[in-house]
Amino acid sequence: MKKILIVDDEENVLLLLSNVLKTHSAEVITTTRIEEAEYALKNTFFDLVITDIRLTGVVGREGLELLQYIREKSPGTRVIIMTAYGSKEIEKEAYKKGAYFYFEKPIDLRVLNGRLKEIGIYSDILK
């Protein structure tokens, strides 16, 4: 069974993505806090982490910090970065730090589905 961790400070985003991504072959865990995400990553291998960049306010960049933590502690985990406050500079930084993919919110579920298929996590999340 594949494991996915979703990190976002917005409960509605967690609920939407969790409902869309849960299948009989994948377990989804959600959290709103970077500390909880790091704790989960210490104790469980996740095939994929989807994280927002801003977790604590308007100038936060905790998602990029979490990306770096994951690259150091769990290099086999793929990381998708998402943000509603993106820029070309932030996108470039995310890829430089090792993001598998970068999304601007709102996320297009068809594009997400394609990225998930590429790494063998789902056959089709839109059914």
N, CA, C and O atoms as CSV, one atom per row, in Angstrom:
chain,resi,resn,atom,element,x,y,z
A,1,MET,N,N,0.844,-1.188,0.000
A,1,MET,CA,C,0.000,0.000,0.000
A,1,MET,C,C,0.884,1.245,0.000
A,1,MET,O,O,1.816,1.357,0.796
A,2,LYS,N,N,0.583,2.170,-0.896
A,2,LYS,CA,C,1.316,3.433,-0.984
A,2,LYS,C,C,0.869,4.361,0.136
A,2,LYS,O,O,-0.275,4.316,0.589
A,3,LYS,N,N,1.810,5.210,0.574
A,3,LYS,CA,C,1.493,6.180,1.625
A,3,LYS,C,C,1.757,7.586,1.118
A,3,LYS,O,O,2.798,7.879,0.530
A,4,ILE,N,N,0.769,8.454,1.370
A,4,ILE,CA,C,0.846,9.848,0.933
A,4,ILE,C,C,0.619,10.740,2.144
A,4,ILE,O,O,-0.309,10.520,2.922
A,5,LEU,N,N,1.473,11.750,2.300
A,5,LEU,CA,C,1.325,12.758,3.348
A,5,LEU,C,C,0.974,14.080,2.671
A,5,LEU,O,O,1.658,14.514,1.744
A,6,ILE,N,N,-0.100,14.714,3.143
A,6,ILE,CA,C,-0.507,16.016,2.623
A,6,ILE,C,C,-0.375,17.037,3.746
A,6,ILE,O,O,-0.887,16.832,4.846
A,7,VAL,N,N,0.323,18.149,3.457
A,7,VAL,CA,C,0.570,19.185,4.463
A,7,VAL,C,C,0.066,20.510,3.923
A,7,VAL,O,O,0.549,20.998,2.902
A,8,ASP,N,N,-0.911,21.092,4.615
A,8,ASP,CA,C,-1.467,22.384,4.204
A,8,ASP,C,C,-2.138,23.006,5.415
A,8,ASP,O,O,-2.700,22.294,6.247
A,9,ASP,N,N,-2.085,24.322,5.523
A,9,ASP,CA,C,-2.723,25.001,6.653
A,9,ASP,C,C,-4.216,25.198,6.436
A,9,ASP,O,O,-4.914,25.630,7.353
A,10,GLU,N,N,-4.717,24.895,5.253
A,10,GLU,CA,C,-6.137,25.053,4.955
A,10,GLU,C,C,-6.827,23.688,5.032
A,10,GLU,O,O,-6.546,22.788,4.240
A,11,GLU,N,N,-7.729,23.557,5.997
A,11,GLU,CA,C,-8.440,22.290,6.202
A,11,GLU,C,C,-9.217,21.852,4.959
A,11,GLU,O,O,-9.293,20.662,4.656
A,12,ASN,N,N,-9.793,22.822,4.240
A,12,ASN,CA,C,-10.582,22.451,3.052
A,12,ASN,C,C,-9.704,21.830,1.964
A,12,ASN,O,O,-10.156,20.935,1.249
A,13,VAL,N,N,-8.465,22.287,1.828
A,13,VAL,CA,C,-7.538,21.697,0.864
A,13,VAL,C,C,-7.178,20.275,1.289
A,13,VAL,O,O,-7.139,19.362,0.465
A,14,LEU,N,N,-6.915,20.098,2.587
A,14,LEU,CA,C,-6.601,18.757,3.095
A,14,LEU,C,C,-7.762,17.799,2.842
A,14,LEU,O,O,-7.560,16.666,2.405
A,15,LEU,N,N,-8.957,18.255,3.117
A,15,LEU,CA,C,-10.139,17.411,2.933
A,15,LEU,C,C,-10.341,17.047,1.464
A,15,LEU,O,O,-10.571,15.883,1.137
A,16,LEU,N,N,-10.257,18.023,0.594
A,16,LEU,CA,C,-10.433,17.776,-0.836
A,16,LEU,C,C,-9.390,16.782,-1.352
A,16,LEU,O,O,-9.744,15.768,-1.953
A,17,LEU,N,N,-8.109,17.068,-1.119
A,17,LEU,CA,C,-7.060,16.188,-1.636
A,17,LEU,C,C,-7.118,14.807,-1.003
A,17,LEU,O,O,-6.908,13.800,-1.679
A,18,SER,N,N,-7.401,14.761,0.285
A,18,SER,CA,C,-7.509,13.471,0.958
A,18,SER,C,C,-8.614,12.626,0.349
A,18,SER,O,O,-8.412,11.440,0.087
A,19,ASN,N,N,-9.769,13.216,0.122
A,19,ASN,CA,C,-10.894,12.482,-0.468
A,19,ASN,C,C,-10.598,12.036,-1.895
A,19,ASN,O,O,-10.990,10.941,-2.298
A,20,VAL,N,N,-9.918,12.870,-2.652
A,20,VAL,CA,C,-9.601,12.540,-4.033
A,20,VAL,C,C,-8.530,11.457,-4.119
A,20,VAL,O,O,-8.586,10.601,-5.002
A,21,LEU,N,N,-7.557,11.485,-3.211
A,21,LEU,CA,C,-6.408,10.591,-3.325
A,21,LEU,C,C,-6.562,9.247,-2.616
A,21,LEU,O,O,-5.837,8.301,-2.926
A,22,LYS,N,N,-7.492,9.152,-1.674
A,22,LYS,CA,C,-7.668,7.883,-0.972
A,22,LYS,C,C,-8.221,6.835,-1.927
A,22,LYS,O,O,-9.223,7.054,-2.607
A,23,THR,N,N,-7.552,5.707,-1.960
A,23,THR,CA,C,-8.036,4.572,-2.752
A,23,THR,C,C,-7.787,3.319,-1.941
A,23,THR,O,O,-7.236,3.377,-0.842
A,24,HIS,N,N,-8.191,2.195,-2.481
A,24,HIS,CA,C,-7.944,0.935,-1.798
A,24,HIS,C,C,-6.456,0.601,-1.755
A,24,HIS,O,O,-6.044,-0.258,-0.975
A,25,SER,N,N,-5.634,1.266,-2.583
A,25,SER,CA,C,-4.210,0.962,-2.619
A,25,SER,C,C,-3.335,2.075,-2.051
A,25,SER,O,O,-2.110,2.011,-2.155
A,26,ALA,N,N,-3.953,3.098,-1.449
A,26,ALA,CA,C,-3.171,4.204,-0.903
A,26,ALA,C,C,-3.759,4.684,0.417
A,26,ALA,O,O,-4.973,4.818,0.571
A,27,GLU,N,N,-2.868,4.936,1.354
A,27,GLU,CA,C,-3.248,5.518,2.637
A,27,GLU,C,C,-2.827,6.975,2.624
A,27,GLU,O,O,-1.699,7.291,2.245
A,28,VAL,N,N,-3.717,7.865,3.032
A,28,VAL,CA,C,-3.439,9.298,3.033
A,28,VAL,C,C,-3.481,9.807,4.465
A,28,VAL,O,O,-4.438,9.562,5.200
A,29,ILE,N,N,-2.433,10.515,4.845
A,29,ILE,CA,C,-2.364,11.160,6.153
A,29,ILE,C,C,-2.257,12.657,5.906
A,29,ILE,O,O,-1.547,13.090,4.998
A,30,THR,N,N,-2.960,13.451,6.712
A,30,THR,CA,C,-2.937,14.903,6.541
A,30,THR,C,C,-2.507,15.586,7.836
A,30,THR,O,O,-2.699,15.067,8.936
A,31,THR,N,N,-1.919,16.767,7.663
A,31,THR,CA,C,-1.567,17.594,8.810
A,31,THR,C,C,-1.494,19.060,8.373
A,31,THR,O,O,-1.276,19.372,7.203
A,32,THR,N,N,-1.682,19.939,9.348
A,32,THR,CA,C,-1.587,21.376,9.079
A,32,THR,C,C,-0.270,21.962,9.568
A,32,THR,O,O,0.006,23.139,9.339
A,33,ARG,N,N,0.546,21.151,10.238
A,33,ARG,CA,C,1.751,21.696,10.894
A,33,ARG,C,C,3.021,20.992,10.429
A,33,ARG,O,O,3.042,19.775,10.247
A,34,ILE,N,N,4.071,21.774,10.243
A,34,ILE,CA,C,5.349,21.222,9.798
A,34,ILE,C,C,5.927,20.263,10.842
A,34,ILE,O,O,6.548,19.261,10.489
A,35,GLU,N,N,5.723,20.569,12.122
A,35,GLU,CA,C,6.253,19.697,13.179
A,35,GLU,C,C,5.613,18.312,13.122
A,35,GLU,O,O,6.293,17.300,13.290
A,36,GLU,N,N,4.315,18.275,12.885
A,36,GLU,CA,C,3.620,16.992,12.768
A,36,GLU,C,C,4.071,16.243,11.518
A,36,GLU,O,O,4.190,15.018,11.531
A,37,ALA,N,N,4.319,16.977,10.445
A,37,ALA,CA,C,4.804,16.349,9.212
A,37,ALA,C,C,6.178,15.727,9.439
A,37,ALA,O,O,6.428,14.598,9.019
A,38,GLU,N,N,7.071,16.464,10.104
A,38,GLU,CA,C,8.407,15.934,10.373
A,38,GLU,C,C,8.335,14.709,11.282
A,38,GLU,O,O,9.082,13.751,11.082
A,39,TYR,N,N,7.461,14.726,12.263
A,39,TYR,CA,C,7.280,13.570,13.143
A,39,TYR,C,C,6.808,12.359,12.341
A,39,TYR,O,O,7.330,11.256,12.501
A,40,ALA,N,N,5.822,12.574,11.486
A,40,ALA,CA,C,5.309,11.477,10.653
A,40,ALA,C,C,6.406,10.922,9.752
A,40,ALA,O,O,6.512,9.708,9.574
A,41,LEU,N,N,7.221,11.808,9.184
A,41,LEU,CA,C,8.299,11.384,8.293
A,41,LEU,C,C,9.400,10.622,9.033
A,41,LEU,O,O,10.076,9.780,8.441
A,42,LYS,N,N,9.583,10.911,10.315
A,42,LYS,CA,C,10.576,10.176,11.109
A,42,LYS,C,C,10.139,8.741,11.354
A,42,LYS,O,O,10.971,7.846,11.497
A,43,ASN,N,N,8.838,8.530,11.400
A,43,ASN,CA,C,8.301,7.230,11.800
A,43,ASN,C,C,7.729,6.387,10.664
A,43,ASN,O,O,7.447,5.204,10.852
A,44,THR,N,N,7.554,6.987,9.486
A,44,THR,CA,C,6.906,6.283,8.385
A,44,THR,C,C,7.553,6.697,7.071
A,44,THR,O,O,7.896,7.864,6.880
A,45,PHE,N,N,7.718,5.734,6.167
A,45,PHE,CA,C,8.157,6.087,4.819
A,45,PHE,C,C,6.923,6.454,4.005
A,45,PHE,O,O,5.952,5.699,3.954
A,46,PHE,N,N,6.971,7.612,3.374
A,46,PHE,CA,C,5.906,8.056,2.484
A,46,PHE,C,C,6.414,8.010,1.046
A,46,PHE,O,O,7.526,8.449,0.751
A,47,ASP,N,N,5.595,7.478,0.172
A,47,ASP,CA,C,5.941,7.459,-1.242
A,47,ASP,C,C,5.865,8.859,-1.831
A,47,ASP,O,O,6.612,9.204,-2.747
A,48,LEU,N,N,4.949,9.661,-1.292
A,48,LEU,CA,C,4.718,10.997,-1.809
A,48,LEU,C,C,4.314,11.933,-0.687
A,48,LEU,O,O,3.531,11.569,0.190
A,49,VAL,N,N,4.859,13.152,-0.721
A,49,VAL,CA,C,4.409,14.240,0.152
A,49,VAL,C,C,3.942,15.372,-0.757
A,49,VAL,O,O,4.650,15.786,-1.675
A,50,ILE,N,N,2.738,15.862,-0.481
A,50,ILE,CA,C,2.215,17.046,-1.172
A,50,ILE,C,C,2.131,18.130,-0.110
A,50,ILE,O,O,1.405,17.986,0.874
A,51,THR,N,N,2.873,19.216,-0.306
A,51,THR,CA,C,2.895,20.260,0.719
A,51,THR,C,C,2.714,21.647,0.133
A,51,THR,O,O,3.205,21.962,-0.951
A,52,ASP,N,N,1.996,22.463,0.882
A,52,ASP,CA,C,1.874,23.879,0.575
A,52,ASP,C,C,3.177,24.550,0.987
A,52,ASP,O,O,3.896,24.038,1.846
A,53,ILE,N,N,3.483,25.681,0.385
A,53,ILE,CA,C,4.682,26.419,0.788
A,53,ILE,C,C,4.424,27.183,2.079
A,53,ILE,O,O,5.239,27.142,3.001
A,54,ARG,N,N,3.300,27.876,2.148
A,54,ARG,CA,C,2.996,28.705,3.323
A,54,ARG,C,C,2.126,27.928,4.292
A,54,ARG,O,O,0.988,27.573,3.985
A,55,LEU,N,N,2.678,27.670,5.465
A,55,LEU,CA,C,1.934,26.924,6.475
A,55,LEU,C,C,1.592,27.762,7.704
A,55,LEU,O,O,0.767,27.344,8.517
A,56,THR,N,N,2.205,28.933,7.857
A,56,THR,CA,C,1.961,29.729,9.064
A,56,THR,C,C,1.693,31.201,8.795
A,56,THR,O,O,1.819,32.009,9.715
A,57,GLY,N,N,1.339,31.576,7.608
A,57,GLY,CA,C,1.038,32.982,7.383
A,57,GLY,C,C,1.502,33.478,6.033
A,57,GLY,O,O,1.886,32.698,5.161
A,58,VAL,N,N,1.460,34.790,5.876
A,58,VAL,CA,C,1.697,35.385,4.571
A,58,VAL,C,C,3.138,35.336,4.085
A,58,VAL,O,O,3.364,35.354,2.875
A,59,VAL,N,N,4.101,35.277,4.959
A,59,VAL,CA,C,5.496,35.259,4.494
A,59,VAL,C,C,6.175,33.917,4.731
A,59,VAL,O,O,7.377,33.778,4.503
A,60,GLY,N,N,5.417,32.939,5.182
A,60,GLY,CA,C,5.992,31.637,5.481
A,60,GLY,C,C,6.485,30.902,4.245
A,60,GLY,O,O,5.946,31.054,3.149
A,61,ARG,N,N,7.522,30.103,4.451
A,61,ARG,CA,C,8.076,29.264,3.389
A,61,ARG,C,C,8.398,27.887,3.959
A,61,ARG,O,O,9.360,27.237,3.550
A,62,GLU,N,N,7.572,27.457,4.910
A,62,GLU,CA,C,7.834,26.198,5.603
A,62,GLU,C,C,7.812,24.996,4.672
A,62,GLU,O,O,8.517,24.016,4.910
A,63,GLY,N,N,7.018,25.060,3.624
A,63,GLY,CA,C,6.968,23.952,2.678
A,63,GLY,C,C,8.309,23.692,2.021
A,63,GLY,O,O,8.670,22.541,1.773
A,64,LEU,N,N,9.051,24.756,1.736
A,64,LEU,CA,C,10.390,24.590,1.165
A,64,LEU,C,C,11.356,24.034,2.209
A,64,LEU,O,O,12.248,23.252,1.879
A,65,GLU,N,N,11.179,24.436,3.466
A,65,GLU,CA,C,11.989,23.856,4.549
A,65,GLU,C,C,11.688,22.366,4.691
A,65,GLU,O,O,12.595,21.554,4.876
A,66,LEU,N,N,10.411,22.019,4.603
A,66,LEU,CA,C,10.019,20.615,4.695
A,66,LEU,C,C,10.595,19.820,3.519
A,66,LEU,O,O,11.049,18.689,3.694
A,67,LEU,N,N,10.576,20.405,2.340
A,67,LEU,CA,C,11.171,19.761,1.165
A,67,LEU,C,C,12.639,19.433,1.418
A,67,LEU,O,O,13.088,18.326,1.120
A,68,GLN,N,N,13.373,20.372,1.955
A,68,GLN,CA,C,14.794,20.138,2.244
A,68,GLN,C,C,14.954,19.039,3.298
A,68,GLN,O,O,15.833,18.186,3.174
A,69,TYR,N,N,14.122,19.055,4.314
A,69,TYR,CA,C,14.144,18.022,5.360
A,69,TYR,C,C,13.916,16.642,4.734
A,69,TYR,O,O,14.616,15.682,5.058
A,70,ILE,N,N,12.941,16.554,3.846
A,70,ILE,CA,C,12.628,15.276,3.204
A,70,ILE,C,C,13.788,14.810,2.332
A,70,ILE,O,O,14.126,13.626,2.342
A,71,ARG,N,N,14.398,15.711,1.586
A,71,ARG,CA,C,15.531,15.333,0.737
A,71,ARG,C,C,16.673,14.747,1.576
A,71,ARG,O,O,17.366,13.830,1.136
A,72,GLU,N,N,16.863,15.285,2.788
A,72,GLU,CA,C,17.928,14.799,3.672
A,72,GLU,C,C,17.553,13.498,4.370
A,72,GLU,O,O,18.382,12.593,4.465
A,73,LYS,N,N,16.329,13.388,4.856
A,73,LYS,CA,C,15.922,12.256,5.701
A,73,LYS,C,C,15.273,11.111,4.944
A,73,LYS,O,O,15.322,9.966,5.394
A,74,SER,N,N,14.665,11.404,3.804
A,74,SER,CA,C,13.933,10.375,3.065
A,74,SER,C,C,14.057,10.632,1.560
A,74,SER,O,O,13.078,10.979,0.900
A,75,PRO,N,N,15.266,10.457,1.029
A,75,PRO,CA,C,15.500,10.822,-0.371
A,75,PRO,C,C,14.645,10.063,-1.385
A,75,PRO,O,O,14.515,10.505,-2.526
A,76,GLY,N,N,14.069,8.945,-0.998
A,76,GLY,CA,C,13.219,8.184,-1.909
A,76,GLY,C,C,11.799,8.692,-2.002
A,76,GLY,O,O,11.022,8.205,-2.823
A,77,THR,N,N,11.446,9.661,-1.178
A,77,THR,CA,C,10.098,10.224,-1.167
A,77,THR,C,C,9.996,11.320,-2.223
A,77,THR,O,O,10.834,12.220,-2.278
A,78,ARG,N,N,8.969,11.239,-3.057
A,78,ARG,CA,C,8.716,12.308,-4.035
A,78,ARG,C,C,7.959,13.426,-3.325
A,78,ARG,O,O,7.149,13.171,-2.433
A,79,VAL,N,N,8.230,14.673,-3.730
A,79,VAL,CA,C,7.584,15.820,-3.101
A,79,VAL,C,C,6.961,16.709,-4.175
A,79,VAL,O,O,7.621,17.124,-5.128
A,80,ILE,N,N,5.683,16.986,-3.992
A,80,ILE,CA,C,4.980,17.948,-4.841
A,80,ILE,C,C,4.721,19.191,-4.003
A,80,ILE,O,O,4.152,19.113,-2.914
A,81,ILE,N,N,5.140,20.328,-4.517
A,81,ILE,CA,C,4.944,21.621,-3.851
A,81,ILE,C,C,3.737,22.304,-4.486
A,81,ILE,O,O,3.558,22.277,-5.704
A,82,MET,N,N,2.912,22.917,-3.634
A,82,MET,CA,C,1.777,23.695,-4.149
A,82,MET,C,C,1.718,25.018,-3.401
A,82,MET,O,O,2.123,25.112,-2.242
A,83,THR,N,N,1.209,26.038,-4.081
A,83,THR,CA,C,1.101,27.346,-3.459
A,83,THR,C,C,0.082,28.214,-4.186
A,83,THR,O,O,-0.124,28.087,-5.393
A,84,ALA,N,N,-0.538,29.083,-3.432
A,84,ALA,CA,C,-1.424,30.085,-4.016
A,84,ALA,C,C,-0.679,31.402,-4.231
A,84,ALA,O,O,-1.226,32.345,-4.803
A,85,TYR,N,N,0.569,31.461,-3.772
A,85,TYR,CA,C,1.354,32.695,-3.825
A,85,TYR,C,C,2.675,32.460,-4.539
A,85,TYR,O,O,3.731,32.868,-4.055
A,86,GLY,N,N,2.615,31.813,-5.672
A,86,GLY,CA,C,3.832,31.428,-6.368
A,86,GLY,C,C,4.433,32.528,-7.208
A,86,GLY,O,O,3.831,33.571,-7.462
A,87,SER,N,N,5.645,32.245,-7.623
A,87,SER,CA,C,6.377,33.103,-8.551
A,87,SER,C,C,7.377,32.213,-9.269
A,87,SER,O,O,7.631,31.085,-8.847
A,88,LYS,N,N,7.934,32.717,-10.336
A,88,LYS,CA,C,8.956,31.953,-11.058
A,88,LYS,C,C,10.159,31.669,-10.156
A,88,LYS,O,O,10.773,30.607,-10.257
A,89,GLU,N,N,10.496,32.614,-9.277
A,89,GLU,CA,C,11.632,32.429,-8.375
A,89,GLU,C,C,11.369,31.299,-7.378
A,89,GLU,O,O,12.245,30.473,-7.121
A,90,ILE,N,N,10.169,31.271,-6.827
A,90,ILE,CA,C,9.825,30.214,-5.873
A,90,ILE,C,C,9.765,28.869,-6.585
A,90,ILE,O,O,10.229,27.863,-6.049
A,91,GLU,N,N,9.202,28.842,-7.782
A,91,GLU,CA,C,9.150,27.604,-8.555
A,91,GLU,C,C,10.563,27.088,-8.822
A,91,GLU,O,O,10.841,25.900,-8.657
A,92,LYS,N,N,11.440,27.980,-9.230
A,92,LYS,CA,C,12.838,27.617,-9.509
A,92,LYS,C,C,13.512,27.065,-8.246
A,92,LYS,O,O,14.222,26.061,-8.299
A,93,GLU,N,N,13.282,27.734,-7.117
A,93,GLU,CA,C,13.860,27.285,-5.855
A,93,GLU,C,C,13.335,25.907,-5.457
A,93,GLU,O,O,14.094,25.063,-4.981
A,94,ALA,N,N,12.039,25.683,-5.653
A,94,ALA,CA,C,11.448,24.383,-5.312
A,94,ALA,C,C,12.107,23.266,-6.122
A,94,ALA,O,O,12.469,22.227,-5.570
A,95,TYR,N,N,12.261,23.477,-7.411
A,95,TYR,CA,C,12.901,22.457,-8.246
A,95,TYR,C,C,14.374,22.275,-7.877
A,95,TYR,O,O,14.890,21.157,-7.884
A,96,LYS,N,N,15.040,23.372,-7.557
A,96,LYS,CA,C,16.450,23.291,-7.168
A,96,LYS,C,C,16.624,22.480,-5.887
A,96,LYS,O,O,17.609,21.760,-5.726
A,97,LYS,N,N,15.654,22.605,-4.978
A,97,LYS,CA,C,15.718,21.868,-3.711
A,97,LYS,C,C,15.252,20.424,-3.857
A,97,LYS,O,O,15.334,19.648,-2.905
A,98,GLY,N,N,14.765,20.059,-5.044
A,98,GLY,CA,C,14.425,18.664,-5.276
A,98,GLY,C,C,12.954,18.333,-5.392
A,98,GLY,O,O,12.582,17.167,-5.260
A,99,ALA,N,N,12.100,19.321,-5.635
A,99,ALA,CA,C,10.675,19.031,-5.817
A,99,ALA,C,C,10.482,18.202,-7.074
A,99,ALA,O,O,11.152,18.414,-8.085
A,100,TYR,N,N,9.559,17.258,-6.998
A,100,TYR,CA,C,9.198,16.466,-8.167
A,100,TYR,C,C,8.316,17.287,-9.102
A,100,TYR,O,O,8.445,17.213,-10.324
A,101,PHE,N,N,7.425,18.064,-8.511
A,101,PHE,CA,C,6.552,18.909,-9.310
A,101,PHE,C,C,6.099,20.099,-8.475
A,101,PHE,O,O,6.115,20.048,-7.245
A,102,TYR,N,N,5.696,21.170,-9.151
A,102,TYR,CA,C,5.274,22.421,-8.530
A,102,TYR,C,C,3.925,22.817,-9.126
A,102,TYR,O,O,3.779,22.899,-10.346
A,103,PHE,N,N,2.940,23.060,-8.260
A,103,PHE,CA,C,1.604,23.464,-8.695
A,103,PHE,C,C,1.260,24.829,-8.133
A,103,PHE,O,O,1.585,25.150,-6.990
A,104,GLU,N,N,0.595,25.628,-8.957
A,104,GLU,CA,C,-0.056,26.843,-8.471
A,104,GLU,C,C,-1.490,26.446,-8.125
A,104,GLU,O,O,-2.130,25.712,-8.879
A,105,LYS,N,N,-1.996,26.927,-6.987
A,105,LYS,CA,C,-3.390,26.670,-6.621
A,105,LYS,C,C,-4.287,27.589,-7.429
A,105,LYS,O,O,-3.892,28.717,-7.724
A,106,PRO,N,N,-5.457,27.154,-7.790
A,106,PRO,CA,C,-6.028,25.845,-7.481
A,106,PRO,C,C,-5.389,24.767,-8.353
A,106,PRO,O,O,-5.017,25.011,-9.501
A,107,ILE,N,N,-5.271,23.590,-7.789
A,107,ILE,CA,C,-4.634,22.480,-8.486
A,107,ILE,C,C,-5.598,21.896,-9.515
A,107,ILE,O,O,-6.769,21.656,-9.220
A,108,ASP,N,N,-5.097,21.675,-10.706
A,108,ASP,CA,C,-5.860,20.991,-11.749
A,108,ASP,C,C,-5.710,19.492,-11.488
A,108,ASP,O,O,-4.619,18.942,-11.639
A,109,LEU,N,N,-6.789,18.838,-11.102
A,109,LEU,CA,C,-6.719,17.423,-10.727
A,109,LEU,C,C,-6.310,16.530,-11.891
A,109,LEU,O,O,-5.744,15.458,-11.677
A,110,ARG,N,N,-6.590,16.959,-13.125
A,110,ARG,CA,C,-6.144,16.164,-14.282
A,110,ARG,C,C,-4.630,16.169,-14.392
A,110,ARG,O,O,-4.026,15.145,-14.711
A,111,VAL,N,N,-4.011,17.317,-14.130
A,111,VAL,CA,C,-2.546,17.403,-14.168
A,111,VAL,C,C,-1.948,16.607,-13.007
A,111,VAL,O,O,-0.967,15.885,-13.185
A,112,LEU,N,N,-2.540,16.741,-11.824
A,112,LEU,CA,C,-2.076,15.961,-10.678
A,112,LEU,C,C,-2.165,14.470,-10.984
A,112,LEU,O,O,-1.247,13.711,-10.676
A,113,ASN,N,N,-3.265,14.060,-11.586
A,113,ASN,CA,C,-3.445,12.659,-11.950
A,113,ASN,C,C,-2.314,12.186,-12.874
A,113,ASN,O,O,-1.785,11.088,-12.704
A,114,GLY,N,N,-1.958,13.007,-13.830
A,114,GLY,CA,C,-0.862,12.658,-14.739
A,114,GLY,C,C,0.458,12.499,-14.023
A,114,GLY,O,O,1.214,11.571,-14.310
A,115,ARG,N,N,0.744,13.392,-13.096
A,115,ARG,CA,C,2.000,13.308,-12.328
A,115,ARG,C,C,2.017,12.066,-11.457
A,115,ARG,O,O,3.052,11.411,-11.328
A,116,LEU,N,N,0.876,11.733,-10.856
A,116,LEU,CA,C,0.807,10.540,-10.018
A,116,LEU,C,C,1.008,9.279,-10.853
A,116,LEU,O,O,1.692,8.350,-10.424
A,117,LYS,N,N,0.417,9.247,-12.038
A,117,LYS,CA,C,0.603,8.098,-12.923
A,117,LYS,C,C,2.078,7.917,-13.276
A,117,LYS,O,O,2.577,6.793,-13.333
A,118,GLU,N,N,2.773,9.033,-13.512
A,118,GLU,CA,C,4.185,8.973,-13.882
A,118,GLU,C,C,5.036,8.273,-12.825
A,118,GLU,O,O,6.028,7.622,-13.152
A,119,ILE,N,N,4.647,8.406,-11.565
A,119,ILE,CA,C,5.442,7.773,-10.507
A,119,ILE,C,C,4.783,6.510,-9.973
A,119,ILE,O,O,5.198,5.964,-8.951
A,120,GLY,N,N,3.746,6.052,-10.679
A,120,GLY,CA,C,3.151,4.761,-10.366
A,120,GLY,C,C,2.309,4.715,-9.116
A,120,GLY,O,O,2.178,3.656,-8.503
A,121,ILE,N,N,1.732,5.836,-8.722
A,121,ILE,CA,C,0.929,5.822,-7.506
A,121,ILE,C,C,-0.537,5.504,-7.797
A,121,ILE,O,O,-1.167,4.799,-7.009
A,122,TYR,N,N,-1.097,5.994,-8.889
A,122,TYR,CA,C,-2.505,5.763,-9.198
A,122,TYR,C,C,-2.681,5.411,-10.658
A,122,TYR,O,O,-1.866,5.770,-11.509
A,123,SER,N,N,-3.746,4.713,-10.927
A,123,SER,CA,C,-4.085,4.502,-12.340
A,123,SER,C,C,-5.011,5.608,-12.807
A,123,SER,O,O,-4.894,6.069,-13.943
A,124,ASP,N,N,-5.943,6.051,-11.941
A,124,ASP,CA,C,-6.829,7.143,-12.344
A,124,ASP,C,C,-7.585,7.678,-11.127
A,124,ASP,O,O,-8.478,7.000,-10.617
A,125,ILE,N,N,-7.248,8.870,-10.657
A,125,ILE,CA,C,-7.925,9.437,-9.486
A,125,ILE,C,C,-9.217,10.138,-9.857
A,125,ILE,O,O,-9.953,10.567,-8.969
A,126,LEU,N,N,-9.509,10.265,-11.114
A,126,LEU,CA,C,-10.689,11.025,-11.533
A,126,LEU,C,C,-11.894,10.146,-11.824
A,126,LEU,O,O,-12.921,10.657,-12.272
A,127,LYS,N,N,-11.809,8.857,-11.590
A,127,LYS,CA,C,-12.951,7.969,-11.854
A,127,LYS,C,C,-14.079,8.250,-10.897
A,127,LYS,O,O,-15.123,7.601,-10.966
